[in-house]
Amino acid sequence: MNWKPLIPKEEISKRIRALQTRMQIANLEAALIAQRVDLLYFTGTAQNAYLFIPAEGNPILMVKKYYPRARQESGIEIILRLDSVKQIPDTIKATYGNLPHTLGLELDVLPYREASFYQSMFRDCHIEDLSALIIEQRRIKSQWEIDQLKMAASSSAQCFEFALGLLTREMTPIQLASTIQKHARKLGHAAKLRLRHHYEKALPFNVRVWPLTRLTPPQIGTDCILQVDIRWMFNGYHLDETRLFAIGKPASDVVQVSQALLEMHNYIIDQARPGRSAASLYGDVKKMANSLGYGDSMVGLDFMDRPSLAGPLGHGIGLELFEAPWINGMDKTVLMPGMILTVKPAILARPGLILYMASVIKITGDRSELISNVPAMIFEKS
């Protein structure tokens, strides 16, 4: 079977060189990367493999399974077959002549048992956490990465348009969500979402009806707000979007909350500019929510889209659904050109009524602009 490279070789080379620069600044002699998403980012393949990157010189990709596919997909020059993980130190010695004194591992995601195993293999190496360097680098997207997100946005917009034309009052939310999913798969949705940490969970497609109904199974019905979540994945890159559909004539308080939410959503996009911190952006949105009368009702969302006072109003997004930075009151990260963010404000108006909208934006040289192609509006369906 033939596999085509997902990521251009030049893109891989730039990423390796950028990490090596960070490693040199951090006085880190080498890095060993094992986590699948980081492997994809730095090699172009997500096989069962290990990437060794010296602070200077060419890296080597040691592949346990599946070697032929890794050879075809990866932009790494030196790719070696690995029969056993225990061969890694000897393979490094044979290639470079010795082992590093300091070695970086992805300690934010490696289980303790696995990290201890690597430490036992590299007994004379001082192990350090490589995660911060990788996360810092992945915050800024290249033009190639932005192009992948734009293609995902185009397909996502088609799904929202499909949903608006498809939905009827007789449908149940799960029927609509499953039909959207079927259509998305035909358009190339990869189905699986990538999450960095074990406690993170997410659904690719979800539909909710507000206010809640007591019907079993619940039907979309009339005079309600329909909340449609679509999380897209294309060429490994994620998109997270939510839009509201007004069906018939929803209750006035629900409409009022929806309009306030739309204003908050657009305000975040307008105020997300380079040079300011994520925490300061959060503070300004809080003030804006106060001016609308929803200061005490504005909440963030946790990894399952449940309302949380500690949850962010948005976050980075890319090869993983949830990435740094986080738009909350504690993240001092300064927004920079090339960052891609999901903005996702929420209003907990009352028990049983939690509304949110989500779009994906890019931080440019002087402002932010939408990656999302779906209009930021409340769609109406009679």
TARA-V770610 format. One record per backbone hydrogen bond with DSSP energy under -1.0 kcal/mol. NH is the residue of the N-H (numbers start at 1). CO is the residue of the C=O. Records with the same first field share a line. If there is no record, write none. Layout:
BEGIN
NH: CO / CO
END
This chain:
BEGIN
12: 8
13: 9
14: 10
15: 11
16: 12
17: 13
18: 14
19: 15
20: 16
21: 17
22: 18
23: 19
24: 20
25: 21
26: 22
27: 24
28: 23
31: 53
32: 104
33: 51
39: 35
40: 36
41: 37
42: 38
43: 39
44: 40
48: 65
49: 47
50: 62
51: 33
52: 60
53: 31
55: 29
60: 52
61: 78
62: 50
63: 80
64: 48
65: 48
70: 66
71: 67
72: 68
73: 69
74: 70
75: 43
80: 61
82: 63
87: 84
88: 85
91: 87
92: 88
93: 89
94: 90
95: 91
96: 92
97: 93
103: 126
104: 30
105: 128
107: 105
109: 106
110: 106
115: 111
116: 112
117: 113
118: 114
119: 115
120: 116
121: 117
122: 118
125: 122
126: 101
128: 103
130: 105
134: 130
135: 131
136: 132
137: 133
138: 134
140: 137
141: 338
146: 142
147: 143
148: 144
149: 145
150: 146
151: 147
152: 148
153: 149
154: 150
155: 151
156: 152
157: 153
158: 154
159: 155
160: 156
161: 157
162: 158
163: 159
164: 160
165: 161
166: 162
167: 163
171: 168
176: 172
177: 173
178: 174
179: 175
180: 176
181: 177
182: 178
183: 179
184: 180
185: 181
186: 182
187: 183
189: 184
190: 233
192: 190
200: 197
206: 229
208: 227
210: 225
220: 171
221: 169
224: 247
225: 210
226: 245
227: 208
228: 243
229: 206
230: 241
231: 204
232: 239
234: 237
237: 234
238: 318
239: 232
241: 230
242: 358
243: 228
245: 226
246: 379
247: 224
248: 381
255: 251
256: 252
257: 253
258: 254
259: 255
260: 256
261: 257
262: 258
263: 259
264: 260
265: 261
266: 262
267: 263
268: 264
269: 265
270: 266
271: 267
272: 268
273: 271
275: 335
276: 273
278: 333
279: 331
281: 277
282: 278
283: 279
284: 280
285: 281
286: 282
287: 283
288: 284
289: 285
290: 286
291: 287
292: 288
293: 290
294: 289
298: 294
299: 346
300: 308
301: 312
302: 306
305: 302
308: 300
313: 327
315: 342
316: 323 / 325
317: 340
318: 320
321: 194
323: 316
327: 314
328: 326
335: 276
338: 363
339: 336
341: 361
342: 315
343: 359
344: 313
346: 299
347: 355
348: 297
349: 347 / 353
350: 353
353: 350
355: 347
357: 345
358: 242
359: 343
361: 341
362: 369
363: 339
364: 367
369: 362
371: 360
372: 360
377: 375
379: 244
381: 246
END
